Amino acid sequence: MSAPDEVVELARARLAARSAKDWTLADELRTKIAELGFEVLDVADGFEFRLKSPFPIVSRIGDLHKFTDKTFESSVAIIVNGFIEDLIISIDKLKEFAPTSCAILILISGKPELGKLASRLDSRTFIAEVQEGVGWAEAANALLKLAPSPFVIIMDPSTHLLGDAVSPIIEELKTGEWTAVGWRGGLVNVADDWRTVDDKGPGPVDVLFSYFMGINRENAIESGGFNNRSVYYRNADIEFSLRLRQARGNLLQIDLPLEQARHHGYHDTEPGYRDEQSKKNYDRILEKFRGKNEILVARR
């Protein structure tokens, strides 16, 4: 693509610096080019330009650094693997209803068409893209580690706010009585040997689901976080919940002003992959926790 004369001259100077093996000057010139909104790409016959992304793009999850130096009371973290239009709705609803003390963190897996997403960036909305893709649990752990707040809400992009669903969760977490508070959850069904979870409505629960789940960040990290072997979301939150319970964490399900749109992560995922990965996740749950009824809450 074409670039302003100033950018072209800087790129020529950088090329000369590279030829002279003056790597320090070459890096300084690359930074100046970036400050003008462009990335310079080295090619066989010289250089090319592309517009600089307004948010970080890294090859691997391990290259990701903190989203911001600011601190917030809470963060909503969303893991995205396609379905950008759903994400845009979720972001817009968060900006409408969530308190300004809540940061919005978006971690994009792969190289989707980003469309209008960049226009949603603002002083509390942060986006990062991992081009090689990343498993769901690994992404969730990265968000927990890098979140600029003591409380983190893991949210699915198919979940949309109808009102302020953030403040009720944060108020419960701030009491110190609960390690995690969420919108959907349930009790492990011991009658069928731990193979299902029954939704009993609001109250203390064994597990919470990541449609909208608030977590005490420090407690979550101390418990070991999500299992990185869970490359797919389904049942990964159950295993995480049981880890919290095993670490003596208390989980609470509450009613919140939320609605569930089409869950593309389930309904539009290739069925063979979905079922295989879901089973792998649940098999680990049965292997690690089945029969440990002492970590469960009282039945109701």
Beta strands, then each sheet from edge to edge (+ up, - down):
strand 1: 38-43
strand 2: 46-51
strand 3: 57-58
strand 4: 74-80
strand 5: 102-109
strand 6: 125-130
strand 7: 151-155
strand 8: 159-161
strand 9: 180-182
strand 10: 185-188
strand 11: 197-198
strand 12: 203-205
strand 13: 207-208
strand 14: 212-216
strand 15: 251-253
strand 16: 258-260
sheet 1: 1+ 2-
sheet 2: 3+ 6+ 5+ 4+ 7+ 14- 9+ 15+ 12-
sheet 3: 8+ 16-
sheet 4: 11+ 10- 13+
end
